[in-house]
């Protein structure tokens, strides 16, 4: 009888302790919601002192300590909870997060896998596991997790997008489009999905189909300048330049100072004085990685070597080392061919990314990321023996001030060597009559008249050694005629 009474009192005490522990946990939960973590942890500790195996209390204090940043203490309580119920997905997930913070990726992976095994629809666990494999550069396991997540959570756009991104990186554009089309069914009013489909279609040269998706995206986000610009770019790619004007004007409506104004002028037949600095910087920053190979292989460009040959036909470069100013130096194509004859060489360009390429050559003693004319005006008189500008004046219409500065900066017997596209060779007499000095073509490049160049030389005090007419590039399969000019100071 006494044993039964003892057991009764023992069970009753445990029941009361558990009830008290529950009350304390509720107070702790309230503190967590109010972001009073220290007070919450104290309540949880009191609850566990009354009921050491209080499962929900162990999880709660583990979470609070984790949020506070006490991850080692948090792990201790969570492991204790896991010993009571090993299949708890939330506990496994939190322990995975802790292991990752501790730098133990393998243990984190194990915890996340256990969480997914316990709850196959645990989206955050899939994301965390995918993130680790991405950080490790383990594309195969990352793709496997995405495929598994897409089966478990077929409407979760995060996993669909990431898997599409893998397909795009692998140039599997058909599967990329298939997944983005699936996303479009889930979110038909998402402009970004239309853009992603359009970009993928362009990669397959399905430009007509891309137009539809850019147009849909523009309707959904009418004030997104990038979408309108991309639409215009597709029209340009299809050589439908006049149709590109309307979306480009939308870009200008949204951003009145956008460099696309230069392209609008070119396509509209309006000749401006120069291309905006922003247009040049954007063009060549995006062009830097493939600039050299594109010019040499695709455009059959060899102006630097040919200009050097003309210089050598008029000057003995072995007599003394030259101080050179390379205007619009780009990646250093002319710098490379002239470098054996150089004492000091300075390069200037508007494109920071092009200058990074030039710097890697270690042939320039100074590189300036500035507007050409502004840079030249800060240089002292008679600083250089040679000033070069290859494929630079095709982005500048009015050359008067620049030529004057070149004359000021050159020493006695100095040389000004540059290339231009020829207005005279365009076989359009009406252009020469309407704009006798230069014209902005629909290529967005300027062509200059030989008479204009000769008058500039004469008025600024240069003597013309040579204005050699040559094919300076091939554009869209057609030769572009220009001048390789050599003026003497």
C-alpha positions in Angstrom: 0.0 0.0 0.0 2.8 2.4 0.9 4.5 1.7 -2.4 1.3 2.5 -4.3 1.0 5.8 -2.4 4.7 6.6 -3.2 4.2 6.0 -6.9 1.0 8.1 -6.9 2.8 11.1 -5.4 5.8 10.6 -7.8 3.5 10.6 -10.9 1.6 13.6 -9.6 4.8 15.5 -9.0 6.0 14.8 -12.5 2.7 15.9 -13.9 2.8 19.2 -12.0 6.4 19.8 -13.0 5.5 19.2 -16.6 2.6 21.6 -16.4 4.9 24.3 -14.8 7.5 23.6 -17.6 4.8 24.1 -20.2 3.8 27.5 -18.7 7.5 28.6 -18.6 8.0 27.5 -22.2 5.0 29.6 -23.2 6.5 32.6 -21.5 9.8 31.9 -23.3 8.0 31.7 -26.6 6.4 35.1 -26.1 9.9 36.5 -25.3 11.2 35.0 -28.6 8.4 36.7 -30.5 9.3 40.0 -28.8 13.0 39.4 -29.6 14.0 39.2 -25.9 16.2 36.2 -26.3 18.1 36.3 -23.0 14.8 36.3 -21.1 13.4 33.5 -23.3 16.5 31.3 -22.7 16.1 31.8 -18.9 12.5 30.7 -19.0 13.5 27.6 -21.1 16.3 26.8 -18.6 13.8 26.9 -15.8 11.4 24.7 -17.7 14.1 22.1 -18.3 15.2 22.2 -14.7 11.7 21.0 -13.8 11.5 18.5 -16.7 14.9 17.6 -18.1 13.5 15.5 -20.9 10.9 18.1 -22.0 11.3 17.6 -25.7 9.6 20.9 -26.9 11.7 22.8 -24.4 14.9 21.3 -25.7 14.1 22.4 -29.2 12.9 25.8 -28.1 16.1 26.6 -26.1 18.2 25.2 -29.0 16.5 27.6 -31.4 16.8 30.6 -29.1 20.5 29.9 -28.5 21.1 29.5 -32.2 19.4 32.9 -32.9 21.5 34.5 -30.2 24.7 33.1 -31.8 25.6 30.6 -29.1 25.7 27.8 -31.6 27.8 25.3 -29.5 25.3 25.5 -26.7 22.4 25.3 -29.2 23.9 22.1 -30.7 24.1 20.5 -27.3 20.4 20.9 -26.6 19.3 20.0 -30.1 21.3 16.8 -30.0 19.6 15.9 -26.7 16.3 16.5 -28.5 17.4 14.4 -31.4 18.2 11.5 -29.0 14.5 11.5 -28.0 13.2 11.8 -31.6 15.8 11.2 -34.3 13.3 11.8 -37.1 12.5 15.4 -36.3 13.2 17.2 -39.6 13.3 20.7 -38.0 15.9 19.6 -35.5 18.0 18.0 -38.2 17.8 21.2 -40.3 18.9 23.4 -37.4 21.8 21.1 -36.7 22.7 21.3 -40.3 22.8 25.1 -40.1 25.0 24.9 -37.0 27.4 22.5 -38.6 27.7 24.8 -41.7 28.4 27.8 -39.4 31.1 25.7 -37.7 32.7 25.0 -41.0 31.8 21.3 -41.1 30.1 21.0 -44.5 30.0 17.2 -44.5 28.2 17.0 -41.2 25.8 19.7 -42.5 25.1 17.7 -45.6 24.3 14.6 -43.5 21.8 16.6 -41.3 20.1 18.2 -44.3 19.8 14.8 -45.9 18.2 13.4 -42.7 15.8 16.3 -42.7 14.7 15.6 -46.3 14.4 11.9 -45.5 12.1 12.7 -42.6 10.2 15.4 -44.6 10.5 14.9 -48.4 8.8 18.3 -49.0 11.2 20.3 -46.7 12.0 23.1 -49.2 14.5 24.9 -47.0 16.5 21.8 -46.5 16.8 21.2 -50.3 17.9 24.9 -50.7 20.5 24.6 -47.9 21.9 21.4 -49.4 21.9 22.9 -52.9 23.7 25.9 -51.5 26.5 23.8 -50.0 27.1 21.9 -53.3 27.1 25.2 -55.2 29.8 26.6 -52.8 31.8 23.5 -53.3 31.6 23.7 -57.0 29.9 20.2 -57.1 27.6 20.8 -60.0 26.6 17.1 -60.3 25.3 16.8 -56.8 23.7 20.3 -57.0 21.8 19.2 -60.1 20.7 15.9 -58.4 19.3 17.8 -55.5 17.4 20.2 -57.8 15.9 17.3 -59.7 14.9 15.6 -56.4 13.4 18.9 -55.1 11.5 19.5 -58.4 9.9 16.0 -58.0 8.9 16.7 -54.4 7.9 20.3 -54.9 6.9 20.7 -58.6 5.5 24.2 -58.2 8.4 25.7 -56.3 9.9 28.2 -58.8 13.2 28.5 -57.0 14.2 25.0 -57.9 12.9 25.3 -61.5 14.8 28.5 -62.0 18.1 27.1 -60.6 17.8 24.0 -62.8 17.1 26.2 -65.8 20.2 28.2 -65.0 22.3 25.0 -65.1 20.8 24.1 -68.5 21.6 27.6 -69.8 25.2 27.4 -68.6 25.5 24.1 -70.4 24.0 25.8 -73.6 21.1 23.4 -73.4 18.7 26.1 -74.4 15.8 23.8 -75.3 15.6 22.5 -71.8 16.1 26.0 -70.4 13.1 27.2 -72.3 11.1 24.2 -71.3 11.6 25.0 -67.6 11.0 28.7 -68.0 7.8 27.9 -69.9 6.8 25.8 -66.8 7.5 28.8 -64.6 5.4 31.0 -66.9 2.4 28.7 -66.3 2.8 29.2 -62.6 3.5 33.0 -62.8 2.1 34.3 -66.2 2.6 37.9 -65.2 6.3 37.7 -64.3 8.2 39.8 -66.8 11.6 38.3 -65.8 10.5 34.9 -67.0 9.5 36.3 -70.4 13.0 37.9 -70.6 14.7 34.7 -69.7 12.8 32.8 -72.4 13.6 35.6 -74.9 17.3 35.4 -74.1 17.3 31.7 -74.5 15.5 31.9 -77.8 18.1 34.4 -79.0 20.8 31.9 -78.1 19.1 29.5 -80.5 18.9 32.3 -83.2 15.1 32.2 -82.8 15.0 36.0 -82.8 11.5 36.4 -84.1 10.1 34.3 -81.3 12.2 36.3 -78.8 10.5 39.5 -79.9 7.1 38.2 -78.6 8.5 37.5 -75.2 10.3 40.9 -74.9 7.1 42.6 -76.0 5.1 40.7 -73.3 7.7 41.7 -70.7 7.5 45.3 -71.8 3.8 45.3 -71.3 4.1 43.9 -67.8 6.9 46.3 -66.8 6.5 49.3 -69.1 9.1 51.4 -67.1 11.9 48.8 -67.3 14.5 50.4 -69.6 16.5 47.2 -69.9 13.5 45.3 -71.4 12.9 47.9 -74.0 16.6 48.1 -74.9 16.8 44.3 -75.3 13.7 44.4 -77.6 15.5 47.1 -79.7 18.6 44.9 -79.7 16.7 42.0 -81.2 15.4 44.2 -84.0 19.0 45.3 -84.7 20.2 41.7 -84.7 17.5 41.0 -87.4 18.7 44.1 -89.3 15.4 45.8 -88.7 17.0 49.0 -87.4 14.0 51.3 -88.0 11.8 49.0 -85.8 14.4 49.3 -83.1 13.9 53.1 -82.8 10.5 52.8 -81.0 11.7 50.6 -78.1 15.0 52.6 -77.9 12.9 55.8 -77.5 11.0 54.1 -74.7 14.4 53.7 -73.0 15.0 57.4 -73.5 11.6 58.2 -72.0 12.5 56.3 -68.9 16.1 57.6 -68.8 16.5 60.8 -70.8 20.4 60.7 -70.5 20.7 57.0 -71.6 23.5 56.5 -74.1 21.0 54.8 -76.5 20.3 58.3 -77.8 23.3 57.8 -80.0 21.8 54.8 -81.6 18.5 56.5 -82.1 20.3 59.4 -83.9 22.2 56.9 -86.1 19.1 55.0 -87.1 17.1 58.1 -87.7 19.7 59.7 -90.0 20.6 62.5 -87.6 24.3 63.4 -87.4 25.5 64.4 -83.9 28.9 65.9 -83.0 30.2 62.9 -81.0 29.0 59.7 -79.4 28.2 60.1 -75.7 30.9 59.0 -73.2 28.4 56.6 -71.6 27.7 54.9 -74.9 31.4 54.3 -75.6 32.1 53.1 -72.0 29.2 50.7 -72.0 29.9 49.4 -75.5 33.5 48.6 -74.8 33.1 47.5 -71.2 30.8 44.8 -72.6 33.1 44.1 -75.5 36.4 43.8 -73.6 36.6 40.0 -73.2 36.2 39.3 -76.9 37.4 42.5 -78.4 40.8 41.4 -79.8 39.6 38.1 -81.3 36.4 39.7 -82.7 38.3 42.6 -84.4 41.1 40.4 -85.8 39.1 37.3 -86.8 35.6 38.5 -87.5 36.3 42.0 -88.8 39.7 41.2 -90.4 41.1 44.2 -88.6 44.8 44.9 -88.9 45.0 48.7 -88.6 47.6 48.9 -85.8 50.2 46.9 -87.9 49.4 48.7 -91.1 49.6 52.1 -89.4 53.0 51.2 -87.9 54.2 50.2 -91.4 53.2 53.6 -92.7 55.0 55.3 -89.8 58.1 53.3 -90.5 58.0 54.3 -94.2 58.3 57.9 -93.1 60.4 57.8 -90.0 63.4 55.9 -88.7 62.1 54.5 -85.4 65.5 53.0 -84.5 67.0 56.5 -84.0 65.6 57.0 -80.5 62.9 55.8 -78.3 59.5 57.5 -78.6 57.2 59.0 -76.0 53.8 57.9 -77.1 50.2 58.9 -76.3 47.8 56.2 -77.4 44.4 57.8 -77.6 41.5 55.3 -77.1 44.1 52.7 -76.4 41.5 50.0 -75.7 43.1 46.6 -74.9 46.5 47.8 -76.3 46.4 46.5 -79.9 48.4 49.5 -81.2 50.5 49.6 -78.0 51.7 46.1 -78.6 53.0 46.8 -82.1 54.7 50.1 -81.2 56.1 49.0 -77.9 59.6 47.9 -79.2 60.2 51.6 -80.2 58.8 53.2 -77.0 60.5 55.0 -74.2 57.4 56.0 -72.3 53.8 55.2 -73.4 50.6 56.6 -71.9 47.2 55.2 -72.8 43.7 56.8 -72.3 40.3 55.2 -72.8 36.8 55.6 -71.5 36.4 51.9 -70.9 37.7 50.7 -67.5 37.5 47.1 -68.6 39.5 47.7 -71.7 42.1 49.4 -69.7 42.3 46.4 -67.4 43.3 44.3 -70.5 45.8 47.0 -71.5 47.4 47.1 -68.1 48.0 43.3 -68.1 50.4 43.8 -71.1 52.8 45.8 -68.9 53.7 48.1 -71.8 52.0 51.3 -70.7 53.7 53.5 -68.1 50.4 55.3 -67.3 46.8 54.5 -68.1 44.0 57.1 -67.7 40.3 56.3 -67.7 39.1 59.6 -69.0 37.5 61.5 -71.9 40.2 62.0 -74.5 40.0 65.7 -74.8 39.8 66.3 -71.0 42.9 64.1 -70.5 44.9 65.8 -73.3 44.1 69.3 -71.9 45.8 68.3 -68.6 49.0 67.2 -70.3 52.0 69.7 -70.7 53.1 71.1 -74.0 55.4 69.2 -76.3 55.2 65.9 -74.2 55.1 63.3 -77.0 56.9 62.2 -80.1 53.9 60.2 -81.4 50.2 60.4 -80.8 48.1 57.5 -82.1 44.4 57.0 -82.5 43.4 53.7 -84.1 39.6 53.1 -84.6 38.9 56.0 -82.2 37.7 58.8 -84.4 34.9 56.6 -85.7 33.1 57.5 -82.5 33.9 61.3 -82.7 32.4 63.5 -85.3 33.9 67.0 -84.6 37.7 66.6 -84.5 38.8 70.2 -84.4 39.6 70.6 -80.7 41.2 67.2 -80.5 43.5 68.0 -83.4 44.5 71.3 -81.9 45.4 69.5 -78.6 47.4 66.9 -80.5 49.4 69.7 -82.2 50.1 71.3 -78.8 51.2 68.0 -77.2 53.6 66.9 -80.0 57.2 67.9 -80.0 59.0 69.2 -83.1 59.0 66.5 -85.8 56.3 64.7 -83.9 53.9 62.4 -85.7 50.1 62.2 -85.4 48.9 58.8 -86.7 45.3 57.8 -86.8 42.5 56.0 -88.7 39.1 57.1 -89.9 36.2 55.7 -91.9 35.8 57.4 -95.3 32.7 59.5 -96.1 34.0 59.9 -99.7 33.8 56.2 -100.2 30.1 55.8 -99.3 29.0 56.6 -102.8 26.3 58.8 -101.6 27.0 62.3 -103.0 23.9 63.7 -101.2 25.6 62.9 -97.8 28.8 64.7 -98.8 26.7 67.7 -99.9 24.5 67.8 -96.8 27.3 67.2 -94.3 30.6 68.0 -96.0 32.8 67.2 -93.0 31.4 64.0 -91.4 28.3 61.8 -91.1 26.9 59.5 -88.5 26.1 56.2 -90.2 23.5 53.7 -89.2 26.4 51.6 -87.8 26.5 54.3 -85.1 30.0 55.1 -86.3 31.2 58.4 -88.0 32.7 58.7 -91.4 34.9 61.7 -92.2 35.5 63.5 -95.5 39.1 63.7 -96.8 38.6 67.4 -97.4 37.7 67.9 -93.7 40.8 66.0 -92.6 43.0 68.0 -94.9 41.5 71.3 -93.7 42.1 70.3 -90.1 45.7 69.5 -90.8 46.2 72.8 -92.6 44.4 75.0 -90.1 46.3 73.5 -87.1 49.7 73.6 -88.6 50.3 69.9 -89.5 51.8 68.8 -92.8 50.1 65.7 -94.3 52.6 62.9 -95.0 49.9 60.5 -96.0 46.2 59.9 -96.1 46.1 56.3 -97.3 42.8 54.9 -98.4 42.4 51.2 -97.4 39.8 48.6 -96.3 40.1 49.0 -92.5 37.5 46.3 -91.5 34.8 44.0 -92.8 31.4 44.8 -91.4 28.4 42.5 -92.1 30.4 40.9 -94.9 31.1 44.3 -96.6 34.4 46.1 -96.8 34.6 49.4 -94.9 36.9 51.9 -96.6 38.8 54.3 -94.5 42.0 56.4 -94.2 45.2 55.7 -92.5 46.6 59.1 -91.9 50.1 60.3 -90.9 50.6 64.0 -90.1 53.9 65.7 -89.3 54.3 68.4 -86.7 
